[in-house]
C-alpha cells in the first residue's frame, strides 16, 4: 500500500451513495486510497440492504478504495479495523464509545456511525478490491431523524452537548467542522493500516492470528466489550423471523474476524452473517 489514503479526493455536492458511485465508475477502483466524499447522500446504503439516513451538511459520508491484496475470506477484518478508526477519532470529543459487530459504532448505546464494506473484482487486480464506506452523524439531534430512528441514533453534537456542564461557567463545546473530522478519519485510517499490518493472512485453520491482526482483534474486543455478552445470533436467518435465532455468549473472534458464540447447548457457533441482538441479563 505505497500510495497514501486520501492522496486523491473526489468531492461531490450530492450523490445517491458514495459506494455506489465508485461501483458505477469502475476506473476509479484501480487507485488504492482514492476517496469520494459528498455533502449529502440521498440514497445511502447500510449493511443487509438497509438505508443510511443522511441530513444535509450534518454527516461525514465518504468511501475509500482499498487494495489489501488479500483473498475474499480474509477481508472481514477491515470492518473491524474501520470501527477502531472511528472510535479512536470520536474519543477526542466524547466518551462511552463502543463497537458492535460487525460494523456499528455506538455512543451511550445509540448508533452514531455505520460502516459498509463491499468487495469488487476487477481485471487489473488478482485479489478483490474493497470499497469502505463510512457514514458518521456529526451535527444535529435525534428529533431531526425519521421517527423510527429517533430512539436508536445519536450525533456527535448531541453527545458533546450532553457531556457539557452548562452551569459550570465554562463554554459549551461545539462540534468540530465536518472537514476536520474527515481529515482525522483519513489520518487514523492510514495509521491503522500501518499499525495492524497482517503478517500471516493465510495461517492454518488451527493457528491463532499473530502480530498486527492479533493486536487489532484485542483492541476491537476491548472496545466492543463483547466477551461474555449474551446475544442472539441471526446467523443466516431471515431478518423477518428474528425469534428463530440462536442464543449464546460471545467468546471471541475467529482468525477471519467472525464472532464465536457459545450456545446454550454448549456448541461453539461461528457467526458469519446476519444481525446480532444483544440480550439484557435479568
ZAVEXNU-458650 format. One record per residue (C-alpha): x, y, z; residue in one letter. Coordinates in steps of 0.1 Angstrom, whole numbers. Layout:
N
c1,c2,c3,residuo
X,Y,Z,A
...
//
This chain:
282
c1,c2,c3,residuo
0,0,0,X
25,26,-12,X
0,53,-20,X
-14,73,9,X
-51,71,16,X
-67,104,6,X
-39,114,-18,X
-68,120,-43,X
-102,131,-31,X
-133,135,-52,X
-157,159,-36,X
-194,158,-46,X
-222,181,-35,X
-248,154,-37,X
-249,118,-47,X
-271,88,-41,X
-244,68,-24,X
-206,72,-24,X
-202,34,-25,X
-225,31,-55,X
-207,60,-72,X
-175,41,-71,X
-191,9,-83,X
-206,28,-113,X
-172,44,-121,X
-151,13,-122,X
-120,30,-134,X
-117,47,-100,X
-114,13,-84,X
-79,9,-99,X
-65,35,-75,X
-58,25,-39,X
-65,52,-14,X
-89,72,-36,X
-117,88,-16,X
-151,100,-26,X
-169,123,-2,X
-202,141,-5,X
-221,168,14,X
-253,149,10,X
-263,113,3,X
-298,108,-10,X
-298,70,-11,X
-272,60,14,X
-269,22,20,X
-261,2,51,X
-255,-35,57,X
-281,-61,45,X
-297,-36,21,X
-307,-11,48,X
-309,26,42,X
-285,50,58,X
-303,83,65,X
-282,115,59,X
-291,150,69,X
-278,179,47,X
-244,191,59,X
-247,171,92,X
-229,139,83,X
-195,129,72,X
-202,104,44,X
-174,90,23,X
-160,59,7,X
-124,47,2,X
-109,24,-24,X
-86,-2,-8,X
-63,-28,-24,X
-53,-50,6,X
-41,-78,-17,X
-59,-104,4,X
-83,-132,-6,X
-120,-128,-1,X
-120,-149,30,X
-96,-125,48,X
-112,-91,42,X
-138,-92,70,X
-112,-78,93,X
-114,-44,76,X
-149,-39,91,X
-133,-43,125,X
-104,-20,116,X
-127,7,104,X
-147,6,137,X
-115,10,156,X
-106,40,134,X
-139,58,140,X
-138,50,178,X
-103,65,182,X
-114,97,164,X
-146,101,184,X
-128,97,217,X
-112,130,210,X
-146,145,217,X
-169,121,236,X
-168,92,260,X
-186,58,262,X
-178,49,226,X
-184,12,220,X
-182,-11,189,X
-207,-37,179,X
-200,-65,154,X
-196,-62,126,X
-196,-25,118,X
-216,-3,141,X
-202,24,163,X
-223,34,194,X
-222,62,219,X
-241,55,251,X
-258,26,233,X
-270,47,203,X
-257,44,168,X
-235,73,157,X
-217,57,127,X
-223,30,101,X
-197,12,81,X
-203,-6,48,X
-176,-29,33,X
-181,-42,-2,X
-158,-63,-24,X
-154,-58,-61,X
-135,-79,-86,X
-116,-60,-114,X
-94,-74,-142,X
-63,-55,-131,X
-63,-69,-96,X
-56,-105,-86,X
-74,-101,-53,X
-107,-83,-45,X
-108,-45,-43,X
-126,-31,-12,X
-149,-2,-11,X
-151,10,25,X
-180,34,32,X
-182,54,64,X
-213,75,75,X
-208,94,107,X
-235,116,123,X
-217,148,133,X
-243,175,137,X
-280,179,146,X
-302,160,171,X
-323,128,171,X
-355,147,166,X
-343,156,131,X
-343,119,121,X
-373,98,110,X
-395,88,139,X
-385,52,137,X
-348,61,142,X
-351,86,170,X
-346,61,198,X
-316,44,182,X
-294,71,167,X
-273,99,180,X
-249,126,168,X
-215,140,178,X
-231,173,185,X
-258,158,208,X
-232,137,227,X
-209,167,232,X
-237,188,245,X
-249,160,269,X
-213,158,283,X
-210,195,288,X
-217,213,321,X
-236,245,312,X
-237,257,348,X
-200,254,355,X
-192,288,339,X
-173,272,310,X
-183,275,274,X
-202,246,259,X
-180,226,235,X
-191,230,199,X
-188,200,174,X
-158,203,151,X
-164,211,114,X
-170,181,92,X
-138,187,73,X
-118,184,104,X
-135,151,114,X
-130,138,78,X
-93,146,78,X
-88,129,112,X
-106,98,100,X
-83,96,69,X
-52,101,90,X
-63,74,115,X
-72,50,88,X
-37,53,73,X
-22,48,108,X
-42,17,114,X
-32,1,82,X
4,5,92,X
-2,-5,128,X
-23,-36,121,X
-3,-50,92,X
-13,-85,85,X
18,-107,87,X
1,-141,84,X
-31,-137,63,X
-32,-174,54,X
-23,-191,86,X
-36,-227,92,X
-71,-232,105,X
-59,-241,140,X
-34,-213,142,X
-43,-181,161,X
-37,-147,144,X
-4,-131,153,X
12,-97,151,X
-8,-69,137,X
-41,-88,133,X
-39,-101,169,X
-34,-65,181,X
-64,-54,160,X
-86,-81,175,X
-75,-73,210,X
-83,-36,206,X
-117,-44,189,X
-127,-68,216,X
-118,-43,243,X
-137,-15,227,X
-167,-37,220,X
-169,-52,255,X
-181,-82,236,X
-166,-112,255,X
-192,-125,279,X
-220,-106,264,X
-253,-126,259,X
-266,-123,224,X
-290,-138,199,X
-273,-148,166,X
-294,-144,135,X
-267,-163,115,X
-281,-167,80,X
-316,-162,94,X
-343,-143,76,X
-345,-108,92,X
-383,-111,94,X
-381,-141,117,X
-359,-128,145,X
-374,-151,171,X
-357,-181,154,X
-321,-171,162,X
-297,-189,185,X
-288,-175,219,X
-254,-177,234,X
-224,-160,250,X
-197,-143,229,X
-163,-160,235,X
-141,-142,209,X
-133,-139,172,X
-121,-163,146,X
-89,-156,127,X
-110,-141,99,X
-128,-117,123,X
-161,-135,127,X
-178,-139,161,X
-175,-171,181,X
-206,-177,203,X
-210,-205,229,X
-246,-215,225,X
-269,-226,253,X
-264,-263,242,X
-226,-259,246,X
-217,-258,209,X
-193,-231,195,X
-211,-212,168,X
-193,-191,142,X
-214,-161,134,X
-207,-151,98,X
-237,-130,87,X
-269,-116,99,X
-278,-94,129,X
-265,-98,164,X
-292,-89,190,X
-279,-81,225,X
-299,-96,253,X
-300,-78,286,X
-293,-100,316,X
-321,-100,342,X
//
